[in-house]
């Protein structure tokens, strides 16, 4: 009976001591190394600002034309070409062009960073069973952690602005490209690897000329999911100063502006559909090319 009365108090005191020590340790770390980490990401900030200004400063018809042309090259569909051009034209017509370009710049930079980091990690996982066992639990935590939680340590470390938002978006969106790169390489048929060995290919040659080309449909699926998760996180990251379509949505929620939230939310959906159709079309073309090569 005494134990049952004392246990909640002991547990509460232990939890308080643990949380205080973690907060104090992370605060000391951020004060000691926050400046160095911020300077490390300075080139990335300059690149993001340059790319954002490039999209906003470019003629609207040029941006629409290039985006629609990429969609056509991916799908060979004139319907997708017209749909992308019309959707972006309507976004500009409703006065959301600048915020859309800011969001597009953030998504493209985050996706590029996720690819540059995620694909090598996926390759490492495919080559090492021990590495896969170590990284998979981390990916599970990254994918199940509430998205708002990512903002806390990043803001404590780097403050409010574009770079903290970019880091939070990349952490949230990178797991799919890692998982599907690993899966795609592991699904490469043994006969293809044996044929490469018979021709005397090195490990690097097998990776670049056999495994990665055959795994490209899976990798494109991972990139597709990464883009979708990045778009979802960009709206949440507007809470820490990320400019774009997320800020009007946040203002609409705060001030109960239904029309503003609706229009900007639809613009986010339009961007998601455009990126989804382009990446899916590339994946389907790669899959058909792979199947044609088999025949």
C-alpha positions in Angstrom: 0.0 0.0 0.0 2.8 2.4 0.9 4.6 1.4 -2.4 1.5 2.1 -4.4 1.2 5.6 -2.8 4.9 6.5 -3.2 5.5 5.1 -6.7 3.6 7.9 -8.7 5.6 10.5 -6.7 8.9 8.8 -7.4 8.1 8.4 -11.1 7.1 12.1 -11.4 10.2 13.3 -9.7 12.4 11.0 -11.9 10.6 12.3 -15.1 11.1 15.9 -14.0 14.8 15.4 -13.3 15.2 13.6 -16.7 13.5 16.3 -18.7 15.4 19.1 -17.0 18.7 17.4 -17.6 17.8 16.8 -21.3 16.6 20.4 -21.8 19.7 21.8 -20.0 22.1 19.6 -22.1 20.5 20.5 -25.4 20.4 24.2 -24.5 24.1 24.1 -23.6 24.8 22.3 -26.9 22.9 24.8 -28.9 24.7 27.7 -27.2 28.1 26.2 -27.8 27.7 24.9 -31.3 24.6 26.6 -32.7 26.7 29.3 -34.4 29.0 26.8 -36.1 26.0 24.8 -37.3 24.3 27.9 -38.6 27.5 28.9 -40.5 27.7 25.4 -42.0 24.3 25.8 -43.5 25.0 29.3 -44.8 25.8 28.2 -48.4 22.5 26.3 -48.5 20.6 29.4 -47.3 22.2 31.4 -50.1 21.4 28.8 -52.7 17.8 28.7 -51.5 17.4 32.5 -51.6 19.0 32.6 -55.1 16.7 29.9 -56.4 13.6 31.5 -54.9 14.5 34.9 -56.4 15.2 33.2 -59.7 11.7 31.7 -59.8 10.0 34.9 -58.7 12.0 37.1 -61.0 11.6 35.0 -64.1 8.7 35.8 -66.4 5.6 33.9 -65.5 5.1 32.5 -68.9 8.7 31.1 -68.9 8.2 29.3 -65.6 4.8 27.9 -66.7 6.3 26.8 -70.1 9.3 25.0 -68.5 7.2 23.3 -65.9 4.6 22.1 -68.5 7.4 21.0 -70.8 8.9 18.9 -68.1 5.5 17.3 -67.5 5.2 16.6 -71.2 8.7 15.1 -71.5 7.9 12.9 -68.5 4.5 11.7 -69.8 4.4 12.4 -73.5 0.8 13.6 -72.8 -0.5 16.9 -74.2 -3.3 16.7 -71.7 -0.8 16.9 -68.8 1.0 19.8 -70.6 -2.2 21.8 -70.9 -3.3 20.9 -67.4 -0.1 22.1 -65.8 0.0 25.3 -67.8 -3.7 26.1 -67.0 -3.3 25.3 -63.3 -0.3 27.5 -62.8 -1.9 30.3 -64.9 -5.0 30.2 -62.6 -2.7 30.3 -59.5 -1.1 33.5 -60.9 -4.5 34.9 -61.8 -5.6 34.6 -58.2 -2.6 36.5 -56.9 -0.7 33.5 -55.3 2.2 33.4 -57.8 5.0 34.7 -55.5 4.0 32.4 -52.6 3.7 29.5 -55.0 7.2 30.1 -56.4 8.6 30.3 -52.8 7.0 27.0 -52.0 8.2 25.4 -55.2 11.7 26.6 -54.5 11.6 25.1 -51.0 10.2 21.8 -52.2 12.7 21.5 -55.1 15.7 22.3 -52.8 14.5 20.0 -50.1 13.9 17.2 -52.6 17.4 17.7 -54.1 18.9 17.6 -50.6 16.9 14.5 -49.7 18.1 12.7 -52.9 21.7 13.6 -52.3 21.6 12.3 -48.7 19.0 9.6 -49.0 20.2 7.6 -52.0 23.7 7.0 -50.6 22.2 5.9 -47.3 19.8 3.6 -49.2 22.8 2.2 -51.1 24.6 1.6 -47.9 21.6 -0.2 -46.4 21.3 -2.4 -49.4 25.0 -3.5 -49.1 25.1 -4.0 -45.3 22.6 -6.1 -43.3 23.9 -4.6 -40.1 23.6 -1.1 -41.4 20.0 -1.9 -42.4 19.2 -3.2 -38.9 20.7 0.0 -37.4 19.0 2.5 -39.8 15.5 1.0 -40.1 14.5 1.8 -36.5 15.7 5.4 -37.0 13.5 5.7 -40.1 10.5 4.2 -38.2 10.9 6.9 -35.6 11.3 9.6 -38.2 8.1 8.5 -40.0 5.9 8.1 -36.9 7.1 11.2 -34.9 4.5 13.9 -35.0 5.6 16.6 -37.5 5.4 19.4 -35.0 8.0 17.7 -32.8 10.6 18.2 -35.6 10.3 22.0 -35.2 11.3 22.1 -31.5 15.0 21.1 -31.6 15.6 22.8 -34.9 14.2 26.1 -33.6 16.2 25.8 -30.3 19.3 25.2 -32.3 19.0 27.6 -35.3 16.1 29.9 -34.4 13.4 30.9 -36.8 13.9 31.2 -40.6 14.4 29.4 -43.9 17.2 27.1 -42.9 15.5 25.6 -39.8 12.4 25.0 -41.9 14.4 23.4 -44.6 16.1 21.1 -42.2 12.8 20.1 -40.5 11.3 19.4 -44.0 14.2 17.3 -45.1 14.2 15.2 -41.9 10.5 14.6 -42.2 10.5 13.8 -45.9 13.7 11.8 -46.4 12.7 8.3 -45.2 10.8 7.2 -48.3 13.7 7.8 -50.7 16.0 5.9 -48.4 13.6 3.0 -47.9 12.8 2.6 -51.6 16.4 3.0 -52.8 17.3 0.2 -50.4 14.3 -1.9 -51.6 14.9 -1.3 -55.3 18.6 -2.3 -55.2 17.7 -5.5 -53.1 15.1 -6.4 -55.7 17.5 -6.4 -58.6 17.5 -9.9 -60.1 20.5 -12.1 -59.3 20.8 -13.1 -62.9 21.6 -9.5 -63.9 24.3 -9.3 -61.2 25.7 -12.7 -62.3 25.9 -11.5 -65.9 27.8 -8.4 -64.7 30.2 -10.6 -62.7 30.7 -12.7 -65.8 31.8 -9.6 -67.8 34.2 -8.7 -65.0 32.4 -5.7 -63.7 33.6 -4.1 -60.4 31.3 -3.3 -57.5 31.1 0.3 -58.6 30.4 -0.6 -62.2 27.6 -3.1 -61.0 26.1 -0.3 -58.9 26.2 2.4 -61.5 25.4 0.3 -64.6 23.2 -2.5 -63.3 21.7 -2.0 -59.8 20.8 1.7 -59.9 19.3 1.7 -63.5 17.2 -1.3 -62.6 16.2 0.2 -59.3 15.2 3.6 -60.8 11.4 2.9 -60.8 11.5 2.2 -57.1 13.8 5.2 -56.5 11.4 7.5 -58.5 8.5 6.2 -56.3 10.5 7.1 -53.2 11.2 10.6 -54.7 7.5 11.0 -55.4 6.6 10.2 -51.7 9.4 12.5 -50.5 7.9 15.4 -52.5 4.4 14.7 -51.1 5.7 14.6 -47.5 7.8 17.8 -48.1 4.7 19.6 -49.3 2.8 18.6 -46.2 5.6 19.7 -44.0 6.1 23.1 -45.7 2.7 24.2 -44.5 3.6 23.3 -40.9 7.0 24.8 -41.2 5.4 28.2 -41.9 5.0 28.4 -38.1 8.8 29.0 -37.9 9.0 31.6 -40.6 9.1 29.5 -43.9 7.6 31.8 -46.5 5.2 30.5 -49.1 1.7 29.1 -49.4 1.8 27.9 -45.8 1.9 31.3 -44.3 -1.5 32.4 -45.7 -3.0 29.1 -44.6 -1.6 29.7 -41.1 -3.0 33.3 -41.1 -6.4 31.9 -42.3 -6.5 29.5 -39.4 -5.5 32.1 -36.9 -7.9 34.8 -38.1 -10.7 32.5 -39.5 -10.3 33.7 -43.1 -12.0 30.8 -44.9 -11.5 32.0 -48.5 -7.8 32.7 -48.0 -7.2 29.3 -46.5 -9.3 27.6 -49.2 -7.5 29.2 -52.1 -4.0 28.7 -50.8 -4.8 25.2 -49.7 -6.0 24.4 -53.3 -2.7 25.9 -54.6 -0.8 23.5 -52.4 -2.9 20.6 -53.7 -2.3 21.8 -57.3 1.5 21.8 -56.7 1.2 18.3 -55.2 -0.7 17.0 -58.2 1.8 18.5 -60.6 4.8 17.0 -58.9 3.0 13.7 -58.4 2.0 13.4 -62.1 5.5 14.3 -63.3 7.4 11.9 -61.0 4.9 9.1 -61.5 5.1 9.5 -65.3 8.9 9.3 -65.1 8.6 6.2 -63.0 6.1 4.5 -65.4 8.4 5.3 -68.4 11.4 3.8 -66.6 9.3 0.7 -65.8 8.1 0.3 -69.4 11.7 0.7 -70.6 12.8 -1.9 -68.2 10.1 -4.3 -69.2 10.9 -3.7 -72.9 14.6 -4.4 -72.3 13.7 -7.8 -70.8 11.7 -8.7 -74.0 
